């Protein structure tokens, strides 16, 4: 986590120096007239705190403000977007007594950052998220720790409220991560199928799945967590646009009732490292691409016959299927190679989910 520490008083400058040294990767910004108290490496700024926050906001994962909470609220309010994208914000008082997790406590990591601040300075961390205050796990923290996506972030609040109220929540989780994380700390019942869970009489539902759910199963108190356990194997002709790749992927994912939010990465041939359309598609969905040399691709047994076109073009007997298998570390193919226009696509599921 990249951290910006901002101080506007003499004591704040000293405290900020302690935090910066303790973090090891923090940048300390100090009001110019107190820069002398911060030592070497501090970055002085004029009195334009509002301008400084606006400049730094998109550059850091976390902020520690050493000043009054009211000032911080006014400074950050114009920049807030959503709890899954906002950076962590912690506020410390000038005397270093408290480290308050103010914003993005779970997904942004402010609760953890407040604890780090407290450990370094001897302050007392102040955590106000309800599940943490009651020493209970939460579904959004579980998703963050596991690297899962969340379908509808607004429903996290509903499900966490049910945990606090002691209501039953029916869970379908083939990974068994939910059971391990909660370890009996909430009233959860575990089921093998969505239908069984929905008919259980529970007040809330949590499904861990890469599957798209039909509208009739979309209960108001249903939270869907998406393990990133799918890999797209993509081959394409030179000059293929991102729009065509998007169209093919979307159509096949929809046909197989799979969620794009569960895609972990893309696999392709090394010859496509500079393919603009493929790179643009991956960038649009924030997906990494693993590229494989033709020799690696040729070493994978796949169900489809060799491709004369791929063999002539790059010396590989195929791209989509072997790339999907390799990028999923030997996962099973959910979709054997299909060709549509300039795009070939295969989909694999990573084992262990």
Secondary structure as UniProt FT lines:
FT   STRAND          3..7
FT   HELIX           10..23
FT   STRAND          26..31
FT   HELIX           32..37
FT   TURN            40..41
FT   STRAND          43..45
FT   HELIX           49..56
FT   HELIX           57..59
FT   STRAND          62..66
FT   HELIX           69..76
FT   HELIX           77..79
FT   TURN            83..85
FT   STRAND          88..92
FT   TURN            94..95
FT   STRAND          98..103
FT   HELIX           110..121
FT   STRAND          124..126
FT   HELIX           130..133
FT   TURN            134..135
FT   HELIX           139..146
FT   STRAND          149..150
FT   HELIX           154..165
FT   STRAND          169..173
FT   TURN            174..175
FT   HELIX           177..182
FT   TURN            183..184
FT   STRAND          188..190
FT   HELIX           194..198
FT   STRAND          204..208
FT   HELIX           215..217
FT   TURN            220..221
FT   STRAND          222..226
FT   STRAND          230..236
FT   TURN            238..239
FT   HELIX           242..255
FT   TURN            256..257
FT   HELIX           260..262
FT   STRAND          263..269
FT   HELIX           270..272
FT   TURN            273..274
FT   HELIX           276..284
FT   TURN            285..286
FT   STRAND          288..292
FT   HELIX           294..298
FT   HELIX           308..314
FT   HELIX           320..327
FT   TURN            328..329
FT   STRAND          332..340
FT   TURN            341..342
FT   STRAND          343..349
FT   TURN            351..352
//
